[in-house]
Every structure is written in structure tokens, then in C-alpha cells.
Amino acid sequence: MTTATAITPAQPELLVYPPRAGEEPMTAVQEEILRLKKERNAVILAHNYQVESIQRVADFVGDSLGLSYAAAEAEGDVILFCGVHFMAETAKIVNPGKTVLLPDLEAGCSLSDSCPADKLRAYKEAHPEVYVVAYINCSAAVKALSDVICTSGNAVKIVERIPEDREILFVPDQNLGAWVAKQTGRPMRLWPGSCYAHVLFTVRALEKARAHYPGAPIVAHPECTEAVRDLADEVCSTEKMVAFCKSTPADTIIVVTESGMIHRLRREVPDKTFVAGPTENCACNDCRFMKLNTIEKARDALRTMSPEIRMDEAIREAALAPIQRMLDWSR
């Protein structure tokens, strides 16, 4: 179990994770998962925001782009996807012949919910000229209506591939879209959606953290608001956060994204100290949807081979084309 250092009363709103000493032995539940994985011929994929106990039993831990490649290249008969619903859908889209399991079907996404397929369809009918770039944090039905998919890690590269005479509609994250527009110089229409967790970070809360650790760089996810992005020393996807934390000479880093990311950072950069980005009301920032998945639910999914992701074949085929375009353009 990961242990965070207690902070002095002068700065109670911070959680600080010191250099990692090592890993504890696997629990009985984790050992059972590893046994069941072999019996089911399964592959376990886990997002960076999952709890540490799940990350430890996964075959691959990464961001949405890395998970998309891992899903497309997955061998075996079963994929246990420890993330949220749209991620497991993506795995099913690229692996129609495999059984795709999600530990908890209620693990949704506020960002995905902000762009219902019927509203996007109506917008496209009213504006047939737009080229739809969909952040991967959306439903399969929305992907099926899109021209190309992107992740926070490849969004700039994807937008740069689109002909300059095409007008872009970026859905559903307006914060990521605004950041990409600034990076590329491409004006874009932005869908009014956002990640409820990332918009909770504020400049005031982060300035308090920086005051306590004045030499610590701030690395933030582009789903944060513009004010937070402007404050950060580095803005990047969770995958690129790993590279940044490895390369920076700083021995303490303030990490402004969902707190599960720190588990992976401590595993891959064990000699540094990480400060969880605080909000106005909490020492860290957990996504309530990501945390619906537990190690026990992951075990039960392999035991019972459920809950299983299913979708209409017409939607799956339509959604596959923009996903494949993303994978091809990102290589």
C-alpha cells in the first residue's frame, strides 16, 4: 500500500510522496488475479489513474494513446480493461472478436457525458462543413460521428495533419481544444465540455503548493483551465509526464492531474518526491469514476467474465475508421 508523508500543520492541504523504498508483496487478491489471467488467456490494461493495486497486476499501464495501441495489439482471448467506459469501448472497437471486460460498468466519464451523440449529430447536420476532431474521452457513438480521434498526447500532431482549408470542431473538451489551438495556431470551434476533476485545480491552490516547495516545477495536464496551464512549467499528457519527471533536474515535482498518476511516477521515477496537485478543498484530486474500479472488482470480472462490453456492430465499424486514422497518423 502506498504511504504519503504527513505534512506539518503549516501546510495541511498537501500530500507529499517521498522517494520509493520498494514494493510490498502481492496480496491474495492480486495473486488470484494473476492466476485467473493465465486461465482466461487474458490481458490486463490499466489507465494511469487506476489505484496502485490494479496497476501492479496490469500487463500495460499508460495513457489513452498508449492504451489504444496496447488494445489494438493485444493477444489472448480476453481484455480486462481497468479504466472508464469509453476506454473499454475503444478496446472493443479495435478487438471485435475478443471479450472485453470492465470491472464496473458505472465507471463513466463526465467529459464523455458532456457530448451526447444526438447533439453532435444535430450540430453536424446544421454545419456539414466541419471536420470533427474527437478527443478519445467520448462514447463510441460520438467516435462514429467523428473524422479523427485524438488523445492529449497526440492532439497537436493530429490537428497539424488536417488540411488548413477545413474548419475544425473539437469535441468534447474545450480546455484541451484551446490548448491545442494555441499550440498549432489553428482556430477551432470548441465543444463546451470539460473534465470535472481537472477544472477543480486552481491557481491559488497551486501557488500555495509552490510556496511550500519553491524549487518544484509544476507539470499539468492540458485538461486543466488556461490559468492553471499558464502557471505550469510543463503542460503535457500523463505519458509525457513520466518523461518530464525523469529528465528534470528537480528532485521534487508538483503533479497536477488525477492523483493515481503518482503511483506510476513513483514506480518509474523512484528517487524523486512527488506532491499531489491540491484543489481548494482537497489535498489531492481523485476521479470518482476511475476509483469505482477496485482490485476486488477486477478479480470478480475475471471470475465471472462480466461485466462485458457490447455494442452495435454498425457503430463499432463507424467508430473504427477515425480511431485507425489516429493510430496511423500517430506512428
C-alpha positions, 0 to 999 in steps of 0.5 A, a space after each residue: 500500500 502506498 504511504 504519503 508523508 504527513 505534512 506539518 500543520 503549516 501546510 495541511 492541504 498537501 500530500 507529499 510522496 517521498 522517494 520509493 523504498 520498494 514494493 510490498 508483496 502481492 496480496 491474495 487478491 492480486 495473486 488470484 488475479 494473476 492466476 485467473 489471467 493465465 486461465 482466461 488467456 487474458 490481458 490486463 490494461 490499466 489507465 494511469 489513474 487506476 489505484 496502485 493495486 490494479 496497476 501492479 497486476 496490469 500487463 500495460 499501464 499508460 495513457 489513452 494513446 498508449 492504451 489504444 495501441 496496447 488494445 489494438 495489439 493485444 493477444 489472448 482471448 480476453 481484455 480486462 480493461 481497468 479504466 472508464 467506459 469509453 476506454 473499454 469501448 475503444 478496446 472493443 472497437 479495435 478487438 471485435 472478436 475478443 471479450 472485453 471486460 470492465 470491472 464496473 460498468 458505472 465507471 463513466 466519464 463526465 467529459 464523455 457525458 458532456 457530448 451526447 451523440 444526438 447533439 453532435 449529430 444535430 450540430 453536424 447536420 446544421 454545419 456539414 462543413 466541419 471536420 470533427 476532431 474527437 478527443 478519445 474521452 467520448 462514447 463510441 457513438 460520438 467516435 462514429 460521428 467523428 473524422 479523427 480521434 485524438 488523445 492529449 498526447 497526440 492532439 497537436 500532431 493530429 490537428 497539424 495533419 488536417 488540411 488548413 482549408 477545413 474548419 475544425 470542431 473539437 469535441 468534447 473538451 474545450 480546455 484541451 481544444 484551446 490548448 491545442 489551438 494555441 499550440 498549432 495556431 489553428 482556430 477551432 470551434 470548441 465543444 463546451 465540455 470539460 473534465 470535472 476533476 481537472 477544472 477543480 485545480 486552481 491557481 491559488 491552490 497551486 501557488 500555495 503548493 509552490 510556496 511550500 516547495 519553491 524549487 518544484 516545477 509544476 507539470 499539468 495536464 492540458 485538461 486543466 483551465 488556461 490559468 492553471 496551464 499558464 502557471 505550469 512549467 510543463 503542460 503535457 499528457 500523463 505519458 509525457 509526464 513520466 518523461 518530464 519527471 525523469 529528465 528534470 533536474 528537480 528532485 521534487 515535482 508538483 503533479 497536477 492531474 488525477 492523483 493515481 498518476 503518482 503511483 506510476 511516477 513513483 514506480 518509474 521515477 523512484 528517487 524523486 518526491 512527488 506532491 499531489 496537485 491540491 484543489 481548494 478543498 482537497 489535498 489531492 484530486 481523485 476521479 470518482 469514476 476511475 476509483 469505482 474500479 477496485 482490485 476486488 472488482 477486477 478479480 470478480 470480472 475475471 471470475 465471472 467474465 462480466 461485466 462485458 462490453 457490447 455494442 452495435 456492430 454498425 457503430 463499432 465499424 463507424 467508430 473504427 475508421 477515425 480511431 485507425 486514422 489516429 493510430 496511423 497518423 500517430 506512428 
